Amino acid sequence: MKKKNKKQGGSSGQNRKTSEDFLEKNLKKPEINVTESGLQYEIIKEGDGALPDPDGYVKVHQRAMLVGGKTLDDTYKNNEPMEFRLKETIEGYQEGLLMMKTGSRYKFYIPPELAWGKRGSGGRIGPNAVVIFDVSLLECW
């Protein structure tokens, strides 16, 4: 018999249940908004700058986490913002960033179907996992 790799972040069924429970509970918080696609978000600070272009680039600070609290990435900690083309990121992150004006800080709770879905991402993000992003939009062009 093959042993399961514990670094995978849980089984698909277990993660699905954990994700569904988390998102359902999260929606009951008054500060949480939800889009038609199912992306949940919280506005921490509303900026007054430009909105990103769907075909453009952004410069952000971000903290990416899993529901259990595991941090995947934290540019705030290193004070090294990242730049990328919007189209090169997951669907839920794109959708969220397109709502933000430059200078804003939002928290996104991205359901699996808008993130890495059933396949997960390597050993870091298990299948059917919610990914949480705390994002500050610094620039867009």
C-alpha positions as CSV (number, residue, x, y, z in Angstrom):
1,M,0.0,0.0,0.0
2,K,1.1,3.5,-0.8
3,K,1.5,6.0,2.1
4,K,-0.1,9.4,1.7
5,N,2.2,12.3,1.7
6,K,1.3,14.5,4.7
7,K,2.7,17.6,3.0
8,Q,-0.2,17.5,0.5
9,G,-2.4,19.4,3.0
10,G,-5.1,16.9,3.6
11,S,-7.3,14.7,1.5
12,S,-9.5,16.1,-1.2
13,G,-12.8,15.2,0.7
14,Q,-11.5,16.4,4.0
15,N,-10.4,19.7,2.5
16,R,-13.6,20.2,0.7
17,K,-15.6,19.8,3.9
18,T,-13.2,22.1,5.8
19,S,-13.4,24.7,3.0
20,E,-17.2,24.6,2.8
21,D,-17.6,24.9,6.6
22,F,-15.1,27.8,6.7
23,L,-16.8,29.8,3.9
24,E,-20.3,29.3,5.3
25,K,-19.2,30.5,8.7
26,N,-17.2,33.4,7.3
27,L,-20.2,34.7,5.4
28,K,-22.0,35.2,8.6
29,K,-19.6,38.0,9.6
30,P,-21.0,41.5,9.0
31,E,-17.8,42.8,7.4
32,I,-17.7,40.0,4.7
33,N,-19.0,40.7,1.2
34,V,-19.4,38.1,-1.6
35,T,-19.4,38.4,-5.3
36,E,-21.6,36.5,-7.8
37,S,-18.7,34.0,-8.4
38,G,-18.5,33.2,-4.7
39,L,-15.3,35.2,-3.9
40,Q,-15.6,36.5,-0.3
41,Y,-13.8,39.7,0.6
42,E,-13.4,42.3,3.4
43,I,-12.4,45.9,2.8
44,I,-9.7,46.9,5.3
45,K,-8.9,50.2,3.7
46,E,-10.4,51.8,0.6
47,G,-7.9,53.7,-1.6
48,D,-8.7,56.4,-4.0
49,G,-6.3,55.7,-6.9
50,A,-6.8,54.0,-10.3
51,L,-8.4,50.6,-10.8
52,P,-6.2,47.9,-12.4
53,D,-6.6,47.0,-16.1
54,P,-7.5,43.3,-16.7
55,D,-4.6,43.2,-19.2
56,G,-2.3,45.2,-17.0
57,Y,0.2,44.7,-14.2
58,V,0.0,45.3,-10.5
59,K,2.4,45.8,-7.6
60,V,1.2,44.5,-4.3
61,H,2.0,43.6,-0.8
62,Q,0.4,40.3,0.1
63,R,0.1,37.7,2.8
64,A,-1.2,34.4,1.5
65,M,-2.5,31.9,4.0
66,L,-4.5,28.6,4.3
67,V,-7.5,28.2,6.5
68,G,-5.5,26.5,9.3
69,G,-3.3,29.6,9.5
70,K,-0.3,28.3,7.6
71,T,1.4,31.3,5.8
72,L,2.4,30.6,2.2
73,D,3.9,34.0,1.3
74,D,4.3,37.3,3.1
75,T,5.8,40.3,1.3
76,Y,4.9,42.6,4.2
77,K,7.3,40.7,6.4
78,N,10.2,41.0,3.9
79,N,9.1,44.5,2.8
80,E,9.5,43.3,-0.8
81,P,6.3,43.9,-2.8
82,M,5.7,41.8,-5.8
83,E,4.8,42.7,-9.4
84,F,2.9,40.5,-11.8
85,R,0.5,40.6,-14.7
86,L,-3.1,40.1,-13.6
87,K,-3.8,37.4,-16.1
88,E,-0.9,35.3,-14.6
89,T,-2.7,34.7,-11.3
90,I,-5.7,32.6,-10.1
91,E,-9.2,33.6,-11.1
92,G,-10.3,34.7,-7.6
93,Y,-7.3,36.9,-7.1
94,Q,-7.8,38.5,-10.4
95,E,-11.4,39.2,-9.6
96,G,-10.6,40.7,-6.3
97,L,-7.8,42.9,-7.5
98,L,-10.0,44.3,-10.3
99,M,-12.3,45.7,-7.6
100,M,-9.5,47.5,-5.7
101,K,-8.4,51.1,-6.3
102,T,-4.7,51.8,-5.8
103,G,-4.1,52.5,-2.1
104,S,-6.7,49.9,-1.0
105,R,-6.1,46.9,1.3
106,Y,-8.5,44.0,1.1
107,K,-8.7,40.5,2.4
108,F,-9.8,37.8,-0.1
109,Y,-11.2,34.4,0.9
110,I,-10.9,32.5,-2.3
111,P,-12.9,29.3,-2.7
112,P,-11.2,26.3,-4.2
113,E,-13.0,26.6,-7.6
114,L,-11.6,30.2,-8.0
115,A,-8.1,29.1,-6.7
116,W,-6.2,25.8,-7.4
117,G,-9.3,23.6,-7.2
118,K,-9.1,19.8,-7.0
119,R,-5.4,19.7,-8.0
120,G,-4.0,22.0,-5.4
121,S,-0.6,23.4,-6.0
122,G,2.4,21.2,-5.4
123,G,2.9,20.2,-1.8
124,R,2.0,23.6,-0.4
125,I,-1.7,23.9,-1.2
126,G,-3.8,20.8,-0.9
127,P,-6.8,19.9,-3.1
128,N,-10.0,21.9,-2.6
129,A,-8.3,24.4,-0.2
130,V,-9.5,27.9,0.5
131,V,-6.7,30.4,0.1
132,I,-6.8,33.7,2.0
133,F,-5.0,36.8,0.7
134,D,-4.4,40.0,2.7
135,V,-3.5,42.4,-0.2
136,S,-2.5,46.0,-0.5
137,L,-2.6,47.4,-4.0
138,L,0.4,49.7,-4.4
139,E,0.5,50.4,-8.1
140,C,-1.2,49.4,-11.4
141,W,-0.3,50.0,-15.0
